[in-house]
Amino acid sequence: MIVQATLEQLELPYSVVDLGEVELKEAITDEQRDHLKIALLESGLELMDDKKAILIEKIKRLTLEMVQDAAEPLKLKNSEYISKKLGYDYTYLSNLFSQMTGTTLEQYLIVQRIEKAKELLSYDELSLSQIAYNLHFSSVAHLSNQFKKVTGLTPRFFKQLKVQHRKAQYDEVLFFAQLCKGYSWSLSGRQRHYYHRSLRRGCILVITNFKKTILWASRSFLTMTGYSPINVLGKTPHFLQGPGTDAVMLRFIRDQLNAAQTVEAEVLNYRSNGDHYLCHLRIEPLHNEQGEVTHFSAVEYVVKPEYKI
């Protein structure tokens, strides 16, 4: 383990090294803490010694465990279970989570359940009714409503996207043309040429719906980000951002898109292994034949593979 090796290298005696948590045998000095923090950062990890931040991470890990074990029958309400496991009043935990993350604990749990539903849909082994039951949704309609609120897609449409994505890999230019026809996008010949040329040059092309949920990503997405294109369907590009991403730039991009304007920018993104890279992107709204914005397209390429923050 990276953490264990780091502790041994710094000669810091420990009694427990668990997922996301370390118990040291004795107090350490400020200098030792700084050395540990820097060593962990070099390995792509972060030292958290703020008690509230640590508690938030414990809540997140517990909710993920709850979702993974969702097939087990519920013996306690979610609120009772979380309170019992962490030893805090649920109202306190809920308020703290909202203050620290900007979202409610209930909404966070719903998002994790939807992520699990997407995973199960991809396996194509369970029916929608079985998935709803296993994840403790009251009905298929309940699951579908929550799924659409989070992703902007229905579960059935999400499943169809997976199938279409597999078929599209043999010829992305042809598939993009089919998307244009299927959604009745009003593109000029110059725009079509730009997209076709970008795909053939190995740039990433990402298509999202109006809610910025990814509907399709070209195969170059894997090379640039480390994430398989088929596994990012239903997510928003926000998952590629991290602590070094410029919040002011993100706000500018969001404002431009909300105003249905084309925007070009350079954004610091993060790969699946934690490495960061500077990405040039050009996002433009896609209009249907009635002139309404229905989707967004983003053409992206790496500016500096090993960009220094």
C-alpha positions as CSV (number, residue, x, y, z in Angstrom):
1,M,0.0,0.0,0.0
2,I,1.2,3.5,-0.8
3,V,0.3,4.9,2.6
4,Q,1.9,2.1,4.5
5,A,5.1,2.5,2.5
6,T,5.2,6.2,3.0
7,L,4.8,5.9,6.8
8,E,7.6,3.3,6.9
9,Q,9.8,5.5,4.7
10,L,9.3,8.5,7.1
11,E,9.7,6.2,10.1
12,L,6.3,7.0,11.5
13,P,5.1,4.1,13.7
14,Y,1.5,3.1,13.1
15,S,-1.0,0.6,14.4
16,V,-3.7,0.6,11.7
17,V,-3.7,1.5,8.0
18,D,-7.2,1.2,6.6
19,L,-9.0,2.5,3.6
20,G,-8.8,6.3,3.9
21,E,-7.7,6.1,7.6
22,V,-4.5,5.8,9.6
23,E,-3.9,5.4,13.3
24,L,-0.5,6.4,14.5
25,K,1.1,5.0,17.7
26,E,2.2,8.4,18.9
27,A,1.7,12.1,18.2
28,I,3.9,13.6,15.5
29,T,5.5,17.0,15.2
30,D,4.4,19.7,12.8
31,E,7.5,19.1,10.8
32,Q,6.7,15.4,10.5
33,R,3.2,16.2,9.5
34,D,4.4,18.5,6.8
35,H,6.8,15.8,5.5
36,L,3.9,13.3,5.5
37,K,1.6,15.7,3.7
38,I,4.1,16.4,0.9
39,A,4.9,12.7,0.5
40,L,1.3,11.8,0.2
41,L,0.6,14.7,-2.3
42,E,3.5,13.3,-4.5
43,S,1.6,10.0,-4.6
44,G,-1.7,11.7,-5.5
45,L,-3.1,11.5,-2.0
46,E,-4.2,14.1,0.5
47,L,-3.7,14.3,4.2
48,M,-6.8,15.3,6.0
49,D,-6.5,16.1,9.7
50,D,-9.6,18.3,10.0
51,K,-12.1,16.3,12.0
52,K,-15.1,17.5,10.1
53,A,-13.5,16.7,6.7
54,I,-12.6,13.2,8.0
55,L,-16.2,12.7,9.2
56,I,-17.5,13.7,5.7
57,E,-15.2,11.1,4.1
58,K,-16.5,8.5,6.5
59,I,-20.1,9.4,5.6
60,K,-19.3,9.1,1.9
61,R,-17.6,5.7,2.4
62,L,-20.5,4.5,4.4
63,T,-23.1,5.5,1.8
64,L,-21.0,3.7,-0.9
65,E,-21.0,0.6,1.3
66,M,-24.8,0.9,1.7
67,V,-25.3,1.1,-2.0
68,Q,-23.0,-1.9,-2.7
69,D,-24.8,-4.0,-0.1
70,A,-28.2,-2.7,-1.2
71,A,-29.4,-6.2,-2.2
72,E,-29.5,-7.1,1.5
73,P,-32.9,-6.5,3.2
74,L,-33.2,-3.2,5.1
75,K,-33.3,-3.6,8.8
76,L,-33.0,0.1,9.7
77,K,-33.9,3.4,7.9
78,N,-31.0,5.0,6.1
79,S,-30.8,7.8,8.7
80,E,-30.9,5.4,11.6
81,Y,-28.2,3.2,10.1
82,I,-25.8,6.1,9.3
83,S,-26.3,7.5,12.8
84,K,-25.7,4.2,14.5
85,K,-22.6,3.4,12.5
86,L,-20.9,6.8,12.9
87,G,-22.1,7.5,16.5
88,Y,-23.5,10.9,15.7
89,D,-27.1,12.3,15.7
90,Y,-28.3,12.2,12.1
91,T,-29.5,15.8,12.1
92,Y,-26.0,16.9,12.9
93,L,-24.5,14.7,10.2
94,S,-27.0,15.8,7.6
95,N,-26.4,19.5,8.4
96,L,-22.7,19.1,8.4
97,F,-22.7,17.3,5.1
98,S,-24.8,20.0,3.5
99,Q,-22.5,22.7,4.8
100,M,-19.3,21.0,3.7
101,T,-20.4,19.6,0.3
102,G,-23.1,21.9,-0.9
103,T,-25.5,19.0,-1.4
104,T,-27.8,17.2,1.0
105,L,-26.9,13.8,2.3
106,E,-30.2,12.4,1.0
107,Q,-29.4,13.7,-2.5
108,Y,-25.8,12.3,-2.3
109,L,-27.2,8.9,-1.5
110,I,-29.7,9.0,-4.3
111,V,-26.8,9.9,-6.8
112,Q,-24.8,6.9,-5.6
113,R,-27.8,4.6,-6.0
114,I,-28.3,5.9,-9.5
115,E,-24.6,5.2,-10.3
116,K,-25.2,1.7,-9.1
117,A,-28.3,1.4,-11.2
118,K,-26.3,2.5,-14.3
119,E,-23.7,-0.2,-13.5
120,L,-26.4,-2.9,-13.2
121,L,-28.1,-1.7,-16.4
122,S,-24.7,-2.1,-18.2
123,Y,-24.4,-5.7,-17.1
124,D,-27.8,-6.4,-18.7
125,E,-28.4,-9.3,-16.2
126,L,-31.3,-7.9,-14.2
127,S,-34.6,-6.4,-15.3
128,L,-35.5,-2.9,-14.4
129,S,-38.0,-4.2,-11.8
130,Q,-35.2,-6.3,-10.2
131,I,-32.8,-3.3,-10.1
132,A,-35.5,-1.1,-8.5
133,Y,-36.1,-3.8,-5.9
134,N,-32.4,-4.4,-5.2
135,L,-31.7,-0.7,-4.7
136,H,-34.8,-0.2,-2.5
137,F,-36.7,2.1,-4.8
138,S,-40.5,1.8,-4.2
139,S,-41.2,1.0,-7.8
140,V,-39.9,1.1,-11.4
141,A,-41.5,4.5,-11.8
142,H,-39.7,5.8,-8.7
143,L,-36.4,4.5,-10.0
144,S,-37.1,6.0,-13.5
145,N,-38.0,9.4,-12.1
146,Q,-34.9,9.6,-9.9
147,F,-32.7,8.3,-12.7
148,K,-34.0,11.1,-15.1
149,K,-33.6,13.8,-12.4
150,V,-29.9,12.8,-11.9
151,T,-28.9,12.0,-15.5
152,G,-31.5,13.7,-17.7
153,L,-32.1,10.2,-19.3
154,T,-34.6,7.4,-18.7
155,P,-33.1,4.0,-17.7
156,R,-34.3,2.5,-21.0
157,F,-32.7,5.3,-23.1
158,F,-29.5,4.9,-21.1
159,K,-29.4,1.2,-21.9
160,Q,-30.0,1.9,-25.6
161,L,-27.1,4.3,-25.5
162,K,-24.8,1.6,-24.3
163,V,-25.8,-0.7,-27.2
164,Q,-25.5,2.1,-29.8
165,H,-22.1,3.1,-28.4
166,R,-20.7,-0.4,-28.9
167,K,-22.0,-0.5,-32.5
168,A,-20.6,3.0,-33.2
169,Q,-16.9,2.1,-32.5
170,Y,-16.3,0.8,-36.0
171,D,-16.9,4.1,-37.6
172,E,-17.3,7.2,-35.5
173,V,-17.8,9.6,-38.4
174,L,-20.7,7.6,-39.7
175,F,-22.2,7.4,-36.2
176,F,-21.9,11.1,-35.7
177,A,-23.8,11.6,-39.0
178,Q,-26.5,9.3,-37.7
179,L,-26.7,11.3,-34.5
180,C,-27.1,14.5,-36.6
181,K,-29.9,12.9,-38.5
182,G,-31.6,11.4,-35.5
183,Y,-31.7,14.6,-33.5
184,S,-32.3,16.8,-36.5
185,W,-29.3,19.1,-35.7
186,S,-29.1,22.0,-38.1
187,L,-25.3,21.9,-39.0
188,S,-23.6,23.8,-41.8
189,G,-21.3,21.9,-44.2
190,R,-18.4,23.7,-42.5
191,Q,-19.5,22.4,-39.1
192,R,-19.8,18.9,-40.3
193,H,-16.4,19.0,-41.9
194,Y,-14.9,20.4,-38.6
195,Y,-16.4,17.5,-36.6
196,H,-15.3,14.8,-39.1
197,R,-11.8,16.2,-39.4
198,S,-11.5,16.4,-35.5
199,L,-12.5,12.7,-35.2
200,R,-10.1,11.6,-37.9
201,R,-7.3,13.5,-36.2
202,G,-7.9,11.7,-32.9
203,C,-9.5,14.6,-31.0
204,I,-12.1,13.8,-28.4
205,L,-15.7,14.5,-29.4
206,V,-18.2,14.5,-26.6
207,I,-22.0,14.9,-27.0
208,T,-24.2,15.9,-24.1
209,N,-27.8,16.6,-23.7
210,F,-29.2,20.0,-22.6
211,K,-28.5,19.1,-18.9
212,K,-24.8,18.4,-19.8
213,T,-25.2,14.7,-19.3
214,I,-22.8,12.7,-21.6
215,L,-24.6,10.8,-24.3
216,W,-21.6,9.8,-26.4
217,A,-17.8,10.1,-26.3
218,S,-15.4,9.1,-29.0
219,R,-12.9,6.3,-28.5
220,S,-10.0,8.8,-28.0
221,F,-11.6,9.6,-24.6
222,L,-9.9,6.5,-23.2
223,T,-6.5,7.6,-24.4
224,M,-6.8,11.1,-23.0
225,T,-8.5,10.4,-19.7
226,G,-8.1,6.8,-18.8
227,Y,-11.8,6.3,-18.7
228,S,-13.6,4.0,-21.1
229,P,-16.1,6.1,-23.2
230,I,-18.9,3.5,-22.5
231,N,-18.5,3.9,-18.8
232,V,-18.9,7.7,-18.7
233,L,-22.4,7.7,-20.3
234,G,-24.9,9.3,-18.0
235,K,-22.2,11.3,-16.1
236,T,-21.4,15.1,-16.5
237,P,-17.9,16.2,-17.5
238,H,-17.6,17.5,-13.9
239,F,-16.0,14.2,-12.8
240,L,-12.9,15.1,-14.8
241,Q,-12.2,18.2,-12.7
242,G,-10.2,18.4,-9.5
243,P,-8.6,20.7,-6.9
244,G,-6.4,22.4,-9.5
245,T,-9.3,23.2,-11.9
246,D,-10.0,27.0,-12.2
247,A,-13.4,27.6,-10.7
248,V,-13.6,31.0,-12.4
249,M,-13.0,29.5,-15.8
250,L,-15.7,26.8,-15.1
251,R,-18.2,29.5,-14.2
252,F,-17.3,31.4,-17.4
253,I,-17.9,28.3,-19.5
254,R,-21.2,27.6,-17.7
255,D,-22.4,31.2,-18.2
256,Q,-21.6,31.0,-21.9
257,L,-23.4,27.8,-22.4
258,N,-26.4,29.0,-20.5
259,A,-26.5,31.8,-22.9
260,A,-26.3,29.4,-25.8
261,Q,-22.9,30.7,-26.9
262,T,-19.9,28.8,-28.3
263,V,-17.0,28.9,-26.0
264,E,-13.3,28.0,-26.3
265,A,-11.1,27.5,-23.2
266,E,-8.3,25.6,-21.6
267,V,-9.2,23.6,-18.5
268,L,-7.1,21.6,-16.1
269,N,-8.6,18.1,-16.0
270,Y,-7.6,14.9,-14.2
271,R,-7.2,11.4,-15.5
272,S,-8.4,8.2,-13.9
273,N,-5.0,7.7,-12.3
274,G,-5.0,11.2,-10.7
275,D,-2.6,12.8,-13.2
276,H,-3.6,16.2,-14.5
277,Y,-3.4,17.6,-18.0
278,L,-4.3,20.9,-19.7
279,C,-7.1,20.4,-22.1
280,H,-8.2,22.7,-24.9
281,L,-11.9,22.5,-25.5
282,R,-14.4,24.0,-27.9
283,I,-18.0,23.7,-26.9
284,E,-20.9,24.7,-29.0
285,P,-24.7,24.4,-28.7
286,L,-26.4,22.2,-31.2
287,H,-29.8,23.4,-32.5
288,N,-32.7,21.5,-34.0
289,E,-34.5,22.6,-37.1
290,Q,-36.7,24.9,-35.0
291,G,-33.6,26.7,-33.7
292,E,-33.9,25.3,-30.2
293,V,-30.8,24.2,-28.3
294,T,-31.1,20.5,-27.6
295,H,-27.5,19.3,-27.1
296,F,-23.9,20.4,-26.7
297,S,-20.8,19.2,-28.5
298,A,-17.3,19.5,-27.2
299,V,-14.1,18.9,-29.2
300,E,-11.1,18.4,-27.0
301,Y,-7.4,17.8,-27.2
302,V,-4.4,17.9,-24.8
303,V,-2.4,21.1,-24.8
304,K,0.3,20.0,-22.3
305,P,0.3,16.3,-21.2
306,E,2.2,17.0,-17.9
307,Y,1.0,20.5,-17.1
308,K,2.5,21.9,-13.8
309,I,0.1,23.5,-11.4
